[in-house]
C-alpha cells in the first residue's frame, strides 16, 4: 500500500536578495525598460489595453528589439509557454 507523501514546506522567496543579485543589474533594467516600451508601442496602436490579459511577445526573444515586425500580441498564458526553459536550480554568481 502506498502512503501519500507529506507536502514539503515551501521556501519563502527572498525578494530583496533576488532584486540585488538579478533585477538591479544595469542590463536587466535596460531589458525591463525595453519590454515596457514595447507594451507602450502596442498600446498606442490600440492593440492592447490595461488589464486585458494580453502580453506583448518579442518573436526573436530579444526584449531590446522593438521593431514592429518583431512584436506580437498574445495571451499571457501562451506567452509564458514560449519563454526559454530554465533549470530548476538557479545559480547566482557573486560579482
ABEGO torsion letter per residue (X at the ends): XBBBBBBBBBBBBBAAAAAAAAAABAAAAAAAAAAAAAAAAAAAAGABBBGAGBBBBBAAGBAABABAAABBBBBAAAAAAABBBBBABBBBBBX
